Amino acid sequence: MRIDKFLCFVRLVKTRGLAQQLIEQGHLRVDGKPTTRASAEVKVGTVLTFPLNDHVRVLRVEALPERRGPAPEARACYTDLSAPTG
């Protein structure tokens, strides 16, 4: 699955366009390697690292969503490995 589509489907960004901007600005790492390609592939087990809302998010892909569904369905597709903010 394309990384921009994944970010949109799991409701981390509102649109694929915003996901593409985040990626093209070089703020996203896939398994620790920076990427600027919105077409980069995401698979189960991939670890994504990126800044979002003034925090660095680290997520492990657990499932590939088929659609942009409700929030509980979206959250089931990844595990948040980020340090708790507090």
PDB file with SEQRES, HELIX, SHEET and CRYST1 records, atoms N, CA, C and O in Angstrom:
SEQRES   1 A   86  MET ARG ILE ASP LYS PHE LEU CYS PHE VAL ARG LEU VAL          
SEQRES   2 A   86  LYS THR ARG GLY LEU ALA GLN GLN LEU ILE GLU GLN GLY          
SEQRES   3 A   86  HIS LEU ARG VAL ASP GLY LYS PRO THR THR ARG ALA SER          
SEQRES   4 A   86  ALA GLU VAL LYS VAL GLY THR VAL LEU THR PHE PRO LEU          
SEQRES   5 A   86  ASN ASP HIS VAL ARG VAL LEU ARG VAL GLU ALA LEU PRO          
SEQRES   6 A   86  GLU ARG ARG GLY PRO ALA PRO GLU ALA ARG ALA CYS TYR          
SEQRES   7 A   86  THR ASP LEU SER ALA PRO THR GLY                              
HELIX    1 AA1 ILE A    3  PHE A    9  1                                   7    
HELIX    2 AA2 ARG A   16  GLU A   24  1                                   9    
HELIX    3 AA3 ALA A   71  ARG A   75  1                                   5    
SHEET    1 AA1 5 LYS A  33  THR A  35  0                                        
SHEET    2 AA1 5 LEU A  28  VAL A  30 -1                                        
SHEET    3 AA1 5 VAL A  47  LEU A  52 -1                                        
SHEET    4 AA1 5 HIS A  55  VAL A  61 -1                                        
SHEET    5 AA1 5 TYR A  78  ASP A  80 -1                                        
CRYST1    1.000    1.000    1.000  90.00  90.00  90.00 P 1           1          
ATOM      1  N   MET A   1       0.848  -1.174   0.000  1.00  0.00           N  
ATOM      2  CA  MET A   1       0.000   0.000   0.000  1.00  0.00           C  
ATOM      3  C   MET A   1       0.896   1.241   0.000  1.00  0.00           C  
ATOM      4  O   MET A   1       1.949   1.248   0.638  1.00  0.00           O  
ATOM      5  N   ARG A   2       0.486   2.272  -0.703  1.00  0.00           N  
ATOM      6  CA  ARG A   2       1.220   3.536  -0.725  1.00  0.00           C  
ATOM      7  C   ARG A   2       1.176   4.184   0.652  1.00  0.00           C  
ATOM      8  O   ARG A   2       0.172   4.102   1.359  1.00  0.00           O  
ATOM      9  N   ILE A   3       2.266   4.821   1.018  1.00  0.00           N  
ATOM     10  CA  ILE A   3       2.364   5.415   2.352  1.00  0.00           C  
ATOM     11  C   ILE A   3       1.392   6.574   2.544  1.00  0.00           C  
ATOM     12  O   ILE A   3       0.843   6.735   3.635  1.00  0.00           O  
ATOM     13  N   ASP A   4       1.164   7.390   1.507  1.00  0.00           N  
ATOM     14  CA  ASP A   4       0.222   8.500   1.640  1.00  0.00           C  
ATOM     15  C   ASP A   4      -1.199   7.992   1.851  1.00  0.00           C  
ATOM     16  O   ASP A   4      -1.965   8.574   2.619  1.00  0.00           O  
ATOM     17  N   LYS A   5      -1.542   6.923   1.177  1.00  0.00           N  
ATOM     18  CA  LYS A   5      -2.866   6.327   1.319  1.00  0.00           C  
ATOM     19  C   LYS A   5      -3.029   5.744   2.727  1.00  0.00           C  
ATOM     20  O   LYS A   5      -4.085   5.896   3.341  1.00  0.00           O  
ATOM     21  N   PHE A   6      -1.991   5.081   3.237  1.00  0.00           N  
ATOM     22  CA  PHE A   6      -2.041   4.509   4.575  1.00  0.00           C  
ATOM     23  C   PHE A   6      -2.281   5.592   5.628  1.00  0.00           C  
ATOM     24  O   PHE A   6      -3.152   5.442   6.486  1.00  0.00           O  
ATOM     25  N   LEU A   7      -1.510   6.687   5.565  1.00  0.00           N  
ATOM     26  CA  LEU A   7      -1.648   7.763   6.554  1.00  0.00           C  
ATOM     27  C   LEU A   7      -3.054   8.357   6.544  1.00  0.00           C  
ATOM     28  O   LEU A   7      -3.595   8.711   7.592  1.00  0.00           O  
ATOM     29  N   CYS A   8      -3.631   8.462   5.370  1.00  0.00           N  
ATOM     30  CA  CYS A   8      -4.988   9.001   5.256  1.00  0.00           C  
ATOM     31  C   CYS A   8      -6.023   7.989   5.772  1.00  0.00           C  
ATOM     32  O   CYS A   8      -6.921   8.354   6.530  1.00  0.00           O  
ATOM     33  N   PHE A   9      -5.899   6.734   5.367  1.00  0.00           N  
ATOM     34  CA  PHE A   9      -6.865   5.701   5.749  1.00  0.00           C  
ATOM     35  C   PHE A   9      -6.895   5.461   7.255  1.00  0.00           C  
ATOM     36  O   PHE A   9      -7.953   5.147   7.801  1.00  0.00           O  
ATOM     37  N   VAL A  10      -5.744   5.604   7.948  1.00  0.00           N  
ATOM     38  CA  VAL A  10      -5.733   5.381   9.396  1.00  0.00           C  
ATOM     39  C   VAL A  10      -5.953   6.685  10.165  1.00  0.00           C  
ATOM     40  O   VAL A  10      -5.737   6.745  11.375  1.00  0.00           O  
ATOM     41  N   ARG A  11      -6.373   7.704   9.466  1.00  0.00           N  
ATOM     42  CA  ARG A  11      -6.815   8.975  10.054  1.00  0.00           C  
ATOM     43  C   ARG A  11      -5.732   9.738  10.804  1.00  0.00           C  
ATOM     44  O   ARG A  11      -6.026  10.427  11.780  1.00  0.00           O  
ATOM     45  N   LEU A  12      -4.471   9.623  10.355  1.00  0.00           N  
ATOM     46  CA  LEU A  12      -3.396  10.417  10.948  1.00  0.00           C  
ATOM     47  C   LEU A  12      -3.317  11.791  10.298  1.00  0.00           C  
ATOM     48  O   LEU A  12      -2.841  12.748  10.909  1.00  0.00           O  
ATOM     49  N   VAL A  13      -3.784  11.884   9.064  1.00  0.00           N  
ATOM     50  CA  VAL A  13      -3.913  13.161   8.356  1.00  0.00           C  
ATOM     51  C   VAL A  13      -5.295  13.189   7.721  1.00  0.00           C  
ATOM     52  O   VAL A  13      -5.902  12.143   7.492  1.00  0.00           O  
ATOM     53  N   LYS A  14      -5.792  14.392   7.436  1.00  0.00           N  
ATOM     54  CA  LYS A  14      -7.154  14.513   6.922  1.00  0.00           C  
ATOM     55  C   LYS A  14      -7.293  14.129   5.455  1.00  0.00           C  
ATOM     56  O   LYS A  14      -8.327  13.599   5.048  1.00  0.00           O  
ATOM     57  N   THR A  15      -6.246  14.394   4.648  1.00  0.00           N  
ATOM     58  CA  THR A  15      -6.329  14.097   3.222  1.00  0.00           C  
ATOM     59  C   THR A  15      -5.031  13.484   2.722  1.00  0.00           C  
ATOM     60  O   THR A  15      -3.988  13.591   3.367  1.00  0.00           O  
ATOM     61  N   ARG A  16      -5.109  12.837   1.559  1.00  0.00           N  
ATOM     62  CA  ARG A  16      -3.894  12.286   0.959  1.00  0.00           C  
ATOM     63  C   ARG A  16      -2.950  13.406   0.553  1.00  0.00           C  
ATOM     64  O   ARG A  16      -1.732  13.235   0.584  1.00  0.00           O  
ATOM     65  N   GLY A  17      -3.504  14.551   0.174  1.00  0.00           N  
ATOM     66  CA  GLY A  17      -2.680  15.705  -0.189  1.00  0.00           C  
ATOM     67  C   GLY A  17      -1.816  16.165   0.972  1.00  0.00           C  
ATOM     68  O   GLY A  17      -0.639  16.473   0.783  1.00  0.00           O  
ATOM     69  N   LEU A  18      -2.384  16.215   2.171  1.00  0.00           N  
ATOM     70  CA  LEU A  18      -1.606  16.590   3.357  1.00  0.00           C  
ATOM     71  C   LEU A  18      -0.550  15.534   3.672  1.00  0.00           C  
ATOM     72  O   LEU A  18       0.554  15.865   4.104  1.00  0.00           O  
ATOM     73  N   ALA A  19      -0.888  14.269   3.457  1.00  0.00           N  
ATOM     74  CA  ALA A  19       0.085  13.198   3.673  1.00  0.00           C  
ATOM     75  C   ALA A  19       1.244  13.344   2.687  1.00  0.00           C  
ATOM     76  O   ALA A  19       2.405  13.178   3.062  1.00  0.00           O  
ATOM     77  N   GLN A  20       0.933  13.652   1.440  1.00  0.00           N  
ATOM     78  CA  GLN A  20       1.969  13.834   0.428  1.00  0.00           C  
ATOM     79  C   GLN A  20       2.878  15.001   0.778  1.00  0.00           C  
ATOM     80  O   GLN A  20       4.091  14.916   0.583  1.00  0.00           O  
ATOM     81  N   GLN A  21       2.319  16.085   1.288  1.00  0.00           N  
ATOM     82  CA  GLN A  21       3.139  17.233   1.703  1.00  0.00           C  
ATOM     83  C   GLN A  21       4.094  16.843   2.824  1.00  0.00           C  
ATOM     84  O   GLN A  21       5.277  17.178   2.776  1.00  0.00           O  
ATOM     85  N   LEU A  22       3.598  16.148   3.817  1.00  0.00           N  
ATOM     86  CA  LEU A  22       4.416  15.704   4.946  1.00  0.00           C  
ATOM     87  C   LEU A  22       5.582  14.850   4.449  1.00  0.00           C  
ATOM     88  O   LEU A  22       6.718  15.018   4.892  1.00  0.00           O  
ATOM     89  N   ILE A  23       5.294  13.947   3.540  1.00  0.00           N  
ATOM     90  CA  ILE A  23       6.313  13.042   3.021  1.00  0.00           C  
ATOM     91  C   ILE A  23       7.320  13.787   2.148  1.00  0.00           C  
ATOM     92  O   ILE A  23       8.527  13.609   2.311  1.00  0.00           O  
ATOM     93  N   GLU A  24       6.843  14.611   1.233  1.00  0.00           N  
ATOM     94  CA  GLU A  24       7.721  15.310   0.295  1.00  0.00           C  
ATOM     95  C   GLU A  24       8.628  16.325   0.987  1.00  0.00           C  
ATOM     96  O   GLU A  24       9.681  16.670   0.452  1.00  0.00           O  
ATOM     97  N   GLN A  25       8.243  16.804   2.150  1.00  0.00           N  
ATOM     98  CA  GLN A  25       9.084  17.729   2.908  1.00  0.00           C  
ATOM     99  C   GLN A  25      10.225  16.993   3.610  1.00  0.00           C  
ATOM    100  O   GLN A  25      11.087  17.629   4.217  1.00  0.00           O  
ATOM    101  N   GLY A  26      10.239  15.669   3.535  1.00  0.00           N  
ATOM    102  CA  GLY A  26      11.321  14.881   4.108  1.00  0.00           C  
ATOM    103  C   GLY A  26      11.203  14.626   5.593  1.00  0.00           C  
ATOM    104  O   GLY A  26      12.195  14.315   6.253  1.00  0.00           O  
ATOM    105  N   HIS A  27       9.998  14.755   6.126  1.00  0.00           N  
ATOM    106  CA  HIS A  27       9.801  14.586   7.566  1.00  0.00           C  
ATOM    107  C   HIS A  27       9.473  13.151   7.974  1.00  0.00           C  
ATOM    108  O   HIS A  27       9.317  12.882   9.165  1.00  0.00           O  
ATOM    109  N   LEU A  28       9.365  12.231   7.031  1.00  0.00           N  
ATOM    110  CA  LEU A  28       8.926  10.885   7.345  1.00  0.00           C  
ATOM    111  C   LEU A  28      10.053   9.878   7.134  1.00  0.00           C  
ATOM    112  O   LEU A  28      10.795   9.952   6.154  1.00  0.00           O  
ATOM    113  N   ARG A  29      10.166   8.941   8.067  1.00  0.00           N  
ATOM    114  CA  ARG A  29      11.151   7.858   7.947  1.00  0.00           C  
ATOM    115  C   ARG A  29      10.400   6.531   7.907  1.00  0.00           C  
ATOM    116  O   ARG A  29       9.456   6.304   8.664  1.00  0.00           O  
ATOM    117  N   VAL A  30      10.841   5.673   7.011  1.00  0.00           N  
ATOM    118  CA  VAL A  30      10.277   4.331   6.886  1.00  0.00           C  
ATOM    119  C   VAL A  30      11.366   3.358   7.310  1.00  0.00           C  
ATOM    120  O   VAL A  30      12.409   3.258   6.663  1.00  0.00           O  
ATOM    121  N   ASP A  31      11.121   2.650   8.390  1.00  0.00           N  
ATOM    122  CA  ASP A  31      12.116   1.737   8.962  1.00  0.00           C  
ATOM    123  C   ASP A  31      13.455   2.427   9.182  1.00  0.00           C  
ATOM    124  O   ASP A  31      14.511   1.846   8.936  1.00  0.00           O  
ATOM    125  N   GLY A  32      13.401   3.679   9.651  1.00  0.00           N  
ATOM    126  CA  GLY A  32      14.601   4.433   9.993  1.00  0.00           C  
ATOM    127  C   GLY A  32      15.250   5.176   8.844  1.00  0.00           C  
ATOM    128  O   GLY A  32      16.202   5.925   9.064  1.00  0.00           O  
ATOM    129  N   LYS A  33      14.765   4.992   7.621  1.00  0.00           N  
ATOM    130  CA  LYS A  33      15.366   5.652   6.457  1.00  0.00           C  
ATOM    131  C   LYS A  33      14.449   6.760   5.960  1.00  0.00           C  
ATOM    132  O   LYS A  33      13.261   6.522   5.745  1.00  0.00           O  
ATOM    133  N   PRO A  34      14.983   7.980   5.770  1.00  0.00           N  
ATOM    134  CA  PRO A  34      14.148   9.077   5.276  1.00  0.00           C  
ATOM    135  C   PRO A  34      13.617   8.771   3.875  1.00  0.00           C  
ATOM    136  O   PRO A  34      14.303   8.152   3.062  1.00  0.00           O  
ATOM    137  N   THR A  35      12.399   9.210   3.609  1.00  0.00           N  
ATOM    138  CA  THR A  35      11.824   9.049   2.284  1.00  0.00           C  
ATOM    139  C   THR A  35      11.101  10.327   1.883  1.00  0.00           C  
ATOM    140  O   THR A  35      10.541  11.024   2.729  1.00  0.00           O  
ATOM    141  N   THR A  36      11.117  10.629   0.604  1.00  0.00           N  
ATOM    142  CA  THR A  36      10.376  11.777   0.078  1.00  0.00           C  
ATOM    143  C   THR A  36       9.409  11.310  -1.003  1.00  0.00           C  
ATOM    144  O   THR A  36       8.873  12.124  -1.754  1.00  0.00           O  
ATOM    145  N   ARG A  37       9.187  10.008  -1.080  1.00  0.00           N  
ATOM    146  CA  ARG A  37       8.292   9.434  -2.087  1.00  0.00           C  
ATOM    147  C   ARG A  37       6.964   9.041  -1.458  1.00  0.00           C  
ATOM    148  O   ARG A  37       6.915   8.170  -0.589  1.00  0.00           O  
ATOM    149  N   ALA A  38       5.893   9.683  -1.895  1.00  0.00           N  
ATOM    150  CA  ALA A  38       4.565   9.339  -1.393  1.00  0.00           C  
ATOM    151  C   ALA A  38       4.150   7.953  -1.853  1.00  0.00           C  
ATOM    152  O   ALA A  38       3.236   7.353  -1.286  1.00  0.00           O  
ATOM    153  N   SER A  39       4.817   7.444  -2.878  1.00  0.00           N  
ATOM    154  CA  SER A  39       4.476   6.130  -3.410  1.00  0.00           C  
ATOM    155  C   SER A  39       5.247   4.999  -2.726  1.00  0.00           C  
ATOM    156  O   SER A  39       5.123   3.839  -3.120  1.00  0.00           O  
ATOM    157  N   ALA A  40       6.042   5.332  -1.702  1.00  0.00           N  
ATOM    158  CA  ALA A  40       6.788   4.293  -0.984  1.00  0.00           C  
ATOM    159  C   ALA A  40       5.812   3.269  -0.424  1.00  0.00           C  
ATOM    160  O   ALA A  40       4.721   3.619   0.026  1.00  0.00           O  
ATOM    161  N   GLU A  41       6.209   2.017  -0.453  1.00  0.00           N  
ATOM    162  CA  GLU A  41       5.330   0.934  -0.011  1.00  0.00           C  
ATOM    163  C   GLU A  41       5.377   0.746   1.507  1.00  0.00           C  
ATOM    164  O   GLU A  41       6.431   0.861   2.134  1.00  0.00           O  
ATOM    165  N   VAL A  42       4.227   0.459   2.067  1.00  0.00           N  
ATOM    166  CA  VAL A  42       4.091   0.141   3.492  1.00  0.00           C  
ATOM    167  C   VAL A  42       3.570  -1.281   3.581  1.00  0.00           C  
ATOM    168  O   VAL A  42       2.630  -1.653   2.879  1.00  0.00           O  
ATOM    169  N   LYS A  43       4.190  -2.081   4.457  1.00  0.00           N  
ATOM    170  CA  LYS A  43       3.764  -3.463   4.667  1.00  0.00           C  
ATOM    171  C   LYS A  43       3.546  -3.670   6.166  1.00  0.00           C  
ATOM    172  O   LYS A  43       3.963  -2.844   6.978  1.00  0.00           O  
ATOM    173  N   VAL A  44       2.907  -4.750   6.518  1.00  0.00           N  
ATOM    174  CA  VAL A  44       2.740  -5.096   7.931  1.00  0.00           C  
ATOM    175  C   VAL A  44       4.132  -5.264   8.532  1.00  0.00           C  
ATOM    176  O   VAL A  44       4.973  -5.976   7.982  1.00  0.00           O  
ATOM    177  N   GLY A  45       4.365  -4.605   9.660  1.00  0.00           N  
ATOM    178  CA  GLY A  45       5.661  -4.659  10.327  1.00  0.00           C  
ATOM    179  C   GLY A  45       6.529  -3.439  10.063  1.00  0.00           C  
ATOM    180  O   GLY A  45       7.533  -3.245  10.748  1.00  0.00           O  
ATOM    181  N   THR A  46       6.169  -2.614   9.088  1.00  0.00           N  
ATOM    182  CA  THR A  46       6.920  -1.397   8.788  1.00  0.00           C  
ATOM    183  C   THR A  46       6.803  -0.427   9.954  1.00  0.00           C  
ATOM    184  O   THR A  46       5.733  -0.299  10.549  1.00  0.00           O  
ATOM    185  N   VAL A  47       7.897   0.261  10.288  1.00  0.00           N  
ATOM    186  CA  VAL A  47       7.879   1.264  11.350  1.00  0.00           C  
ATOM    187  C   VAL A  47       7.989   2.645  10.705  1.00  0.00           C  
ATOM    188  O   VAL A  47       8.912   2.905   9.933  1.00  0.00           O  
ATOM    189  N   LEU A  48       7.047   3.522  11.026  1.00  0.00           N  
ATOM    190  CA  LEU A  48       7.004   4.884  10.498  1.00  0.00           C  
ATOM    191  C   LEU A  48       7.337   5.860  11.613  1.00  0.00           C  
ATOM    192  O   LEU A  48       6.849   5.714  12.733  1.00  0.00           O  
ATOM    193  N   THR A  49       8.169   6.859  11.312  1.00  0.00           N  
ATOM    194  CA  THR A  49       8.528   7.898  12.281  1.00  0.00           C  
ATOM    195  C   THR A  49       8.318   9.239  11.605  1.00  0.00           C  
ATOM    196  O   THR A  49       8.841   9.478  10.517  1.00  0.00           O  
ATOM    197  N   PHE A  50       7.552  10.120  12.247  1.00  0.00           N  
ATOM    198  CA  PHE A  50       7.272  11.433  11.661  1.00  0.00           C  
ATOM    199  C   PHE A  50       6.742  12.385  12.728  1.00  0.00           C  
ATOM    200  O   PHE A  50       6.181  11.949  13.733  1.00  0.00           O  
ATOM    201  N   PRO A  51       6.924  13.700  12.502  1.00  0.00           N  
ATOM    202  CA  PRO A  51       6.364  14.677  13.442  1.00  0.00           C  
ATOM    203  C   PRO A  51       4.887  14.919  13.117  1.00  0.00           C  
ATOM    204  O   PRO A  51       4.502  15.008  11.951  1.00  0.00           O  
ATOM    205  N   LEU A  52       4.081  15.023  14.155  1.00  0.00           N  
ATOM    206  CA  LEU A  52       2.660  15.304  13.979  1.00  0.00           C  
ATOM    207  C   LEU A  52       2.157  16.038  15.217  1.00  0.00           C  
ATOM    208  O   LEU A  52       2.263  15.528  16.332  1.00  0.00           O  
ATOM    209  N   ASN A  53       1.618  17.220  15.023  1.00  0.00           N  
ATOM    210  CA  ASN A  53       1.080  18.027  16.124  1.00  0.00           C  
ATOM    211  C   ASN A  53       2.097  18.244  17.239  1.00  0.00           C  
ATOM    212  O   ASN A  53       1.794  18.013  18.409  1.00  0.00           O  
ATOM    213  N   ASP A  54       3.291  18.684  16.886  1.00  0.00           N  
ATOM    214  CA  ASP A  54       4.363  19.013  17.841  1.00  0.00           C  
ATOM    215  C   ASP A  54       4.892  17.819  18.624  1.00  0.00           C  
ATOM    216  O   ASP A  54       5.524  18.009  19.663  1.00  0.00           O  
ATOM    217  N   HIS A  55       4.657  16.610  18.164  1.00  0.00           N  
ATOM    218  CA  HIS A  55       5.195  15.402  18.785  1.00  0.00           C  
ATOM    219  C   HIS A  55       5.761  14.506  17.690  1.00  0.00           C  
ATOM    220  O   HIS A  55       5.290  14.538  16.553  1.00  0.00           O  
ATOM    221  N   VAL A  56       6.749  13.724  18.023  1.00  0.00           N  
ATOM    222  CA  VAL A  56       7.271  12.741  17.088  1.00  0.00           C  
ATOM    223  C   VAL A  56       6.504  11.444  17.308  1.00  0.00           C  
ATOM    224  O   VAL A  56       6.468  10.910  18.416  1.00  0.00           O  
ATOM    225  N   ARG A  57       5.893  10.947  16.242  1.00  0.00           N  
ATOM    226  CA  ARG A  57       5.120   9.704  16.324  1.00  0.00           C  
ATOM    227  C   ARG A  57       5.947   8.567  15.753  1.00  0.00           C  
ATOM    228  O   ARG A  57       6.585   8.715  14.710  1.00  0.00           O  
ATOM    229  N   VAL A  58       5.935   7.444  16.432  1.00  0.00           N  
ATOM    230  CA  VAL A  58       6.588   6.222  15.960  1.00  0.00           C  
ATOM    231  C   VAL A  58       5.503   5.145  15.943  1.00  0.00           C  
ATOM    232  O   VAL A  58       4.958   4.783  16.985  1.00  0.00           O  
ATOM    233  N   LEU A  59       5.200   4.642  14.755  1.00  0.00           N  
ATOM    234  CA  LEU A  59       4.113   3.692  14.604  1.00  0.00           C  
ATOM    235  C   LEU A  59       4.590   2.435  13.896  1.00  0.00           C  
ATOM    236  O   LEU A  59       5.392   2.505  12.965  1.00  0.00           O  
ATOM    237  N   ARG A  60       4.096   1.285  14.340  1.00  0.00           N  
ATOM    238  CA  ARG A  60       4.350   0.027  13.638  1.00  0.00           C  
ATOM    239  C   ARG A  60       3.047  -0.391  12.966  1.00  0.00           C  
ATOM    240  O   ARG A  60       1.998  -0.449  13.609  1.00  0.00           O  
ATOM    241  N   VAL A  61       3.118  -0.678  11.684  1.00  0.00           N  
ATOM    242  CA  VAL A  61       1.946  -1.082  10.905  1.00  0.00           C  
ATOM    243  C   VAL A  61       1.571  -2.506  11.301  1.00  0.00           C  
ATOM    244  O   VAL A  61       2.395  -3.418  11.227  1.00  0.00           O  
ATOM    245  N   GLU A  62       0.319  -2.690  11.723  1.00  0.00           N  
ATOM    246  CA  GLU A  62      -0.183  -4.000  12.136  1.00  0.00           C  
ATOM    247  C   GLU A  62      -1.104  -4.618  11.094  1.00  0.00           C  
ATOM    248  O   GLU A  62      -1.222  -5.841  11.015  1.00  0.00           O  
ATOM    249  N   ALA A  63      -1.761  -3.772  10.289  1.00  0.00           N  
ATOM    250  CA  ALA A  63      -2.675  -4.247   9.245  1.00  0.00           C  
ATOM    251  C   ALA A  63      -2.811  -3.142   8.200  1.00  0.00           C  
ATOM    252  O   ALA A  63      -2.589  -1.966   8.488  1.00  0.00           O  
ATOM    253  N   LEU A  64      -3.175  -3.537   6.992  1.00  0.00           N  
ATOM    254  CA  LEU A  64      -3.387  -2.564   5.925  1.00  0.00           C  
ATOM    255  C   LEU A  64      -4.888  -2.347   5.746  1.00  0.00           C  
ATOM    256  O   LEU A  64      -5.611  -3.281   5.397  1.00  0.00           O  
ATOM    257  N   PRO A  65      -5.360  -1.127   5.982  1.00  0.00           N  
ATOM    258  CA  PRO A  65      -6.792  -0.864   5.884  1.00  0.00           C  
ATOM    259  C   PRO A  65      -7.261  -0.885   4.430  1.00  0.00           C  
ATOM    260  O   PRO A  65      -6.497  -0.566   3.519  1.00  0.00           O  
ATOM    261  N   GLU A  66      -8.514  -1.261   4.222  1.00  0.00           N  
ATOM    262  CA  GLU A  66      -9.085  -1.288   2.876  1.00  0.00           C  
ATOM    263  C   GLU A  66      -9.801   0.010   2.546  1.00  0.00           C  
ATOM    264  O   GLU A  66     -10.072   0.301   1.381  1.00  0.00           O  
ATOM    265  N   ARG A  67     -10.110   0.797   3.585  1.00  0.00           N  
ATOM    266  CA  ARG A  67     -10.851   2.051   3.377  1.00  0.00           C  
ATOM    267  C   ARG A  67     -10.566   2.989   4.537  1.00  0.00           C  
ATOM    268  O   ARG A  67      -9.941   2.602   5.524  1.00  0.00           O  
ATOM    269  N   ARG A  68     -11.027   4.223   4.409  1.00  0.00           N  
ATOM    270  CA  ARG A  68     -10.935   5.182   5.505  1.00  0.00           C  
ATOM    271  C   ARG A  68     -12.184   4.983   6.365  1.00  0.00           C  
ATOM    272  O   ARG A  68     -13.222   5.598   6.124  1.00  0.00           O  
ATOM    273  N   GLY A  69     -12.068   4.139   7.343  1.00  0.00           N  
ATOM    274  CA  GLY A  69     -13.214   3.770   8.170  1.00  0.00           C  
ATOM    275  C   GLY A  69     -13.267   4.566   9.454  1.00  0.00           C  
ATOM    276  O   GLY A  69     -12.583   5.580   9.590  1.00  0.00           O  
ATOM    277  N   PRO A  70     -14.076   4.116  10.397  1.00  0.00           N  
ATOM    278  CA  PRO A  70     -14.200   4.802  11.684  1.00  0.00           C  
ATOM    279  C   PRO A  70     -12.885   4.733  12.475  1.00  0.00           C  
ATOM    280  O   PRO A  70     -12.041   3.873  12.225  1.00  0.00           O  
ATOM    281  N   ALA A  71     -12.733   5.644  13.419  1.00  0.00           N  
ATOM    282  CA  ALA A  71     -11.498   5.778  14.183  1.00  0.00           C  
ATOM    283  C   ALA A  71     -11.063   4.485  14.878  1.00  0.00           C  
ATOM    284  O   ALA A  71      -9.882   4.147  14.803  1.00  0.00           O  
ATOM    285  N   PRO A  72     -11.954   3.741  15.553  1.00  0.00           N  
ATOM    286  CA  PRO A  72     -11.506   2.502  16.210  1.00  0.00           C  
ATOM    287  C   PRO A  72     -10.929   1.490  15.202  1.00  0.00           C  
ATOM    288  O   PRO A  72      -9.950   0.803  15.493  1.00  0.00           O  
ATOM    289  N   GLU A  73     -11.536   1.413  14.044  1.00  0.00           N  
ATOM    290  CA  GLU A  73     -11.045   0.524  12.991  1.00  0.00           C  
ATOM    291  C   GLU A  73      -9.669   0.990  12.506  1.00  0.00           C  
ATOM    292  O   GLU A  73      -8.789   0.169  12.245  1.00  0.00           O  
ATOM    293  N   ALA A  74      -9.488   2.293  12.388  1.00  0.00           N  
ATOM    294  CA  ALA A  74      -8.216   2.862  11.939  1.00  0.00           C  
ATOM    295  C   ALA A  74      -7.112   2.613  12.963  1.00  0.00           C  
ATOM    296  O   ALA A  74      -6.000   2.238  12.590  1.00  0.00           O  
ATOM    297  N   ARG A  75      -7.402   2.816  14.241  1.00  0.00           N  
ATOM    298  CA  ARG A  75      -6.394   2.623  15.298  1.00  0.00           C  
ATOM    299  C   ARG A  75      -5.940   1.170  15.403  1.00  0.00           C  
ATOM    300  O   ARG A  75      -4.829   0.907  15.863  1.00  0.00           O  
ATOM    301  N   ALA A  76      -6.766   0.240  14.992  1.00  0.00           N  
ATOM    302  CA  ALA A  76      -6.401  -1.176  15.044  1.00  0.00           C  
ATOM    303  C   ALA A  76      -5.353  -1.532  13.996  1.00  0.00           C  
ATOM    304  O   ALA A  76      -4.783  -2.623  14.037  1.00  0.00           O  
ATOM    305  N   CYS A  77      -5.095  -0.632  13.065  1.00  0.00           N  
ATOM    306  CA  CYS A  77      -4.146  -0.904  11.980  1.00  0.00           C  
ATOM    307  C   CYS A  77      -2.707  -0.562  12.333  1.00  0.00           C  
ATOM    308  O   CYS A  77      -1.799  -0.847  11.552  1.00  0.00           O  
ATOM    309  N   TYR A  78      -2.481   0.044  13.497  1.00  0.00           N  
ATOM    310  CA  TYR A  78      -1.109   0.376  13.895  1.00  0.00           C  
ATOM    311  C   TYR A  78      -0.958   0.328  15.406  1.00  0.00           C  
ATOM    312  O   TYR A  78      -1.936   0.412  16.150  1.00  0.00           O  
ATOM    313  N   THR A  79       0.299   0.190  15.848  1.00  0.00           N  
ATOM    314  CA  THR A  79       0.640   0.258  17.256  1.00  0.00           C  
ATOM    315  C   THR A  79       1.505   1.475  17.450  1.00  0.00           C  
ATOM    316  O   THR A  79       2.494   1.649  16.738  1.00  0.00           O  
ATOM    317  N   ASP A  80       1.155   2.323  18.400  1.00  0.00           N  
ATOM    318  CA  ASP A  80       1.927   3.536  18.678  1.00  0.00           C  
ATOM    319  C   ASP A  80       3.098   3.191  19.597  1.00  0.00           C  
ATOM    320  O   ASP A  80       2.899   2.783  20.742  1.00  0.00           O  
ATOM    321  N   LEU A  81       4.316   3.358  19.090  1.00  0.00           N  
ATOM    322  CA  LEU A  81       5.518   3.061  19.851  1.00  0.00           C  
ATOM    323  C   LEU A  81       6.145   4.324  20.433  1.00  0.00           C  
ATOM    324  O   LEU A  81       7.213   4.262  21.042  1.00  0.00           O  
ATOM    325  N   SER A  82       5.488   5.469  20.249  1.00  0.00           N  
ATOM    326  CA  SER A  82       6.010   6.751  20.731  1.00  0.00           C  
ATOM    327  C   SER A  82       6.091   6.774  22.244  1.00  0.00           C  
ATOM    328  O   SER A  82       5.329   6.099  22.936  1.00  0.00           O  
ATOM    329  N   ALA A  83       7.030   7.563  22.743  1.00  0.00           N  
ATOM    330  CA  ALA A  83       7.122   7.756  24.179  1.00  0.00           C  
ATOM    331  C   ALA A  83       5.886   8.533  24.636  1.00  0.00           C  
ATOM    332  O   ALA A  83       5.472   9.477  23.964  1.00  0.00           O  
ATOM    333  N   PRO A  84       5.298   8.150  25.762  1.00  0.00           N  
ATOM    334  CA  PRO A  84       4.122   8.879  26.233  1.00  0.00           C  
ATOM    335  C   PRO A  84       4.454  10.343  26.536  1.00  0.00           C  
ATOM    336  O   PRO A  84       5.506  10.649  27.096  1.00  0.00           O  
ATOM    337  N   THR A  85       3.545  11.235  26.158  1.00  0.00           N  
ATOM    338  CA  THR A  85       3.729  12.652  26.437  1.00  0.00           C  
ATOM    339  C   THR A  85       2.993  12.973  27.716  1.00  0.00           C  
ATOM    340  O   THR A  85       1.886  12.490  27.950  1.00  0.00           O  
ATOM    341  N   GLY A  86       3.607  13.778  28.527  1.00  0.00           N  
ATOM    342  CA  GLY A  86       2.894  13.934  29.732  1.00  0.00           C  
ATOM    343  C   GLY A  86       3.095  15.129  30.484  1.00  0.00           C  
ATOM    344  O   GLY A  86       2.490  15.302  31.542  1.00  0.00           O  
TER     345      GLY A  86                                                      
END                                                                             
